[in-house]
Amino acid sequence: MRSLTIPHPSKGDLVSNIGIGCMRFGSDVENTEKAVLAALESGYNFFDHADIYGRGECERTFAEVLKRNSKITENMVIQSKCGIVPGERFDFSYEHITSSVDGILQRLGLDMIDGLLLHRPDILCEPDEVARAFDDLEKSGKVRWFGVSNHTPLQIELLKKSVEQPIVVNQIELSLKALRAFNEGIDFNRQGEFATTMGILDYCQLNNILIQAWSPLAGASFTPGREEVPTEEIEGTAVMEQLCKKYDCMPAAIKVAWLLRHPSNMQVIIGSVNAERIQAAAEGSDIRLTRDEWYQLYIAARGKRLP
Ligand SMILES: NC(=O)c1ccc[n+]([C@@H]2O[C@H](COP(=O)([O-])OP(=O)(O)OC[C@H]3O[C@@H](n4cnc5c(N)ncnc54)[C@H](OP(=O)(O)O)[C@@H]3O)[C@@H](O)[C@H]2O)c1
């Protein structure tokens, strides 16, 4: 599997361009162990957590897998997220960020995580508070580098006003079912269309921020052979079938290859807990779709012609 570097001036980690999202790990240690070992065998070394996944259960289950396989952390790069109190609030206060990291480390059974992302923008974000939290977390050695998730360019700029550490990652939703960040660049001046992600793909490339695509497979969408194909997926599913035949691979690999074809050199965070699908998706790292193939899938998924 190809790798890329987390764009940090001094601490850039070499990571697989497809990572494993741990949101669906739950409490099944056996199955999680199978998934993690299959991932490592296929060349994945990057694991994405959040304090809220399974209300902490996913991090605990992952820790059990690490305990059973003591050496596997050596080449792993582990990231987690904080800043959401489910159903109640977003919280970028100093106390919340620092205590969340303590909880993450305790559940994972680690002294340090490589990356920490702020999970969703906090409307009451005070950049000075975030800066104080990041400084302490860096000084204490608990977190090596920092990033955000679901942030717009201006929200990142606002943080940069106070935060001294580089913001090196922005994790956003991108898939054949979540096209907004691609669409807006060509639709922004058309009637009835809004540029809602405000140029996030261009901004991240300009500012050396690694884009992580979350929910890249979008479940079983565009998978050939389903009994019922939603009307809006008929055309895309037909294109997917042709591409799977041509490249002799599963849809998961084509979905990954489609995102990796974007010149931003993004990292794709898949959420499968199925060892076979994890292995199948890894093949996407070696497939380079042609420009025509990329656009065929894009136009079919977007459901309307190009402007
Ligand atoms: N930052 C954020 O706000 C945010 C939000 C959501 C997620 N995330 C991150 O992104 C990661 C991935 O998210 P995700 O799990 O939604 O992503 P995903 O990779 O798009 O979807 C994975 C899910 O789709 C299923 N699936 C894939 N192909 C399928 C097929 N052909 N038939 C049936 N089921 C299929 C998988 O089942 P199997 O397990 O059977 O393969 C799994 O349940 C998460 O783990 C998390 O780390 C971040």
The ligand as an ORCA input file, in Angstrom:
! r2SCAN-3c Opt
* xyz 0 1
  N     -15.007     13.015     11.818
  C     -16.268     12.651     11.766
  O     -17.192     13.432     12.023
  C     -16.592     11.227     11.401
  C     -17.924     10.820     11.199
  C     -18.159      9.490     10.845
  C     -17.085      8.607     10.699
  N     -15.808      9.046     10.937
  C     -14.632      8.136     10.791
  O     -14.699      7.520      9.520
  C     -14.613      6.102      9.693
  C     -15.361      5.431      8.601
  O     -16.749      5.745      8.699
  P     -17.858      4.730      8.217
  O     -17.768      3.486      8.980
  O     -19.151      5.455      8.137
  O     -17.290      4.508      6.737
  P     -17.428      3.621      5.495
  O     -16.116      2.971      5.291
  O     -17.968      4.480      4.443
  O     -18.541      2.537      5.839
  C     -18.241      1.355      6.506
  C     -19.536      0.608      6.722
  O     -20.119      0.298      5.448
  C     -20.292     -1.117      5.378
  N     -20.087     -1.532      3.990
  C     -19.129     -1.122      3.131
  N     -19.290     -1.728      1.923
  C     -20.351     -2.535      2.039
  C     -21.019     -3.418      1.144
  N     -20.616     -3.590     -0.131
  N     -22.085     -4.120      1.606
  C     -22.502     -3.962      2.896
  N     -21.924     -3.129      3.772
  C     -20.863     -2.421      3.364
  C     -19.260     -1.692      6.316
  O     -19.643     -2.986      6.711
  P     -18.515     -4.097      7.054
  O     -18.009     -3.795      8.414
  O     -19.289     -5.364      6.941
  O     -17.452     -3.996      6.005
  C     -19.314     -0.691      7.454
  O     -20.444     -0.920      8.269
  C     -15.172      5.859     11.103
  O     -14.755      4.632     11.642
  C     -14.592      7.030     11.834
  O     -13.255      6.749     12.187
  C     -15.555     10.327     11.262
*
